[in-house]
């Protein structure tokens, strides 16, 4: 493979004094781009994921701005309420198997158990397809039988969203399979680049050729975009798997995987609901126009969230490997690095958005600037949460998924109570306050759990006391 040696490039093309100052940074960059150790690999994957997420956040922001301007706040509010709900279901209906894949592929690779590796990959796909299809069918059946349970303008978009659900669930599994093999481009490009670009293209074409400018048309474009991204990811992923993994008869440890998946299902379900419960309650308790403003604010926050997401995606399976190896000192060192990789870029991005967030909201339309103060409140919660890095992934990959699920259950309950209490009083500002309080509680609880059960210090301020071997 062709590689660029940045140190040598600096020596050739940079002035002597500038090169002397640049060499330490170039050496670090060389190590990230071509190093073979665990830290270099994790940083390289995080960098690729970070770049994809930056591009994704920009594309997603552009797509939502265009949809908001094309649809108007009322129809856009209907669309985002349904889209958020189906994205949540796409995660939940996998019942924890995406994280099971990440955890066990890492373990089976360490042990050379090809039969179990084939088995967990196939089982995760089958289970996710079955569960997501079942949920979509049951949901459509309930709404068809009792249409009065939701407002009439939501009915048709809900039926259309059900078509997307199995594809979203399978994409979630394929993301994690690709991540476990250190293929970040296969994991994230289809979902975070191809799909939003396809939505822009299909929506623009629909409106250009005279289709109705409403939420139903927007959902049809989402269906087509999901199909395109799903087919591309499926084709590329399984082509690479067939070339990478030697063939072996699959062995299925369904009971083992399910026992691990169910607590993870609770963790991920609670986490997903917790990150979106404010949007759901705003959609349910307020007008579509209010939901549109609140959702636009959260889409801007994605520019900050992607830092955490990039680090989490690149290190989750490495947490599993460190825990399996049993070297607590190396594990702690890696955890501290991942916290650092998460917090400082998140703080920098939060400061940027605090200054320029109002102008981003103006792109959606003049009425969306009412979300400026909401943006500041939510940024505070995100920065607090970034101070412990991907601590929930640390607990899950170290086998503490039940404790993580309990923490998220309590946090979700508190978030729901706070939203129900604050939204009638403060409107969408109440949803932002409730979410930030919940994030602060989650941060404290996850940090405490990692310290008590694993002996690991997951916080931006490094620990001073020596590590006590044997806790993990």
Secondary structure, 3 states (H helix, E strand, C coil): CCCCCHHHHHHHHCCHHHHHHHHHHHHHHHHHHHCCCHHHHHHHHHHHHHHHHHHHHHHHHHHHHHHHHHHHHHHHHHHHHHHHHHHHHHHHCCCCHHHHHHHHHHHHHHHCCHHHHHHHHHHHHHHHHHHHHHHHHHHHHHHHHCHHHCCHHHHHHHHHHHHHHHHHHHHHHHHHHHHHCCCHHHHHHHHHHHHHHHHHHHHHHHHHCCCCCCHHHHHHHHHHHHHHHHHHHHHHHHHHHHHHCCCCCCCCCHHHHHHHHHHHHHHHHHHHHHHHHHHHHHHHHCCHHHHHHHHHHHHHHHHHHHHHHHHHHHHHHHHHHHHHHCCHHHHHHHHHHHHHHHHHHHHHHHHHHHHHHHHHHHHHCHHHHHHHHHHHHHHHHHHHHHCCCCHHHHHHHCCCHHHHHHHHHHHHHHHHHHHHHHHHHHCHHHHHHHHHHHHHHHHHHHHHHHHHHHCCCCCCCCCCCCCCCCCC
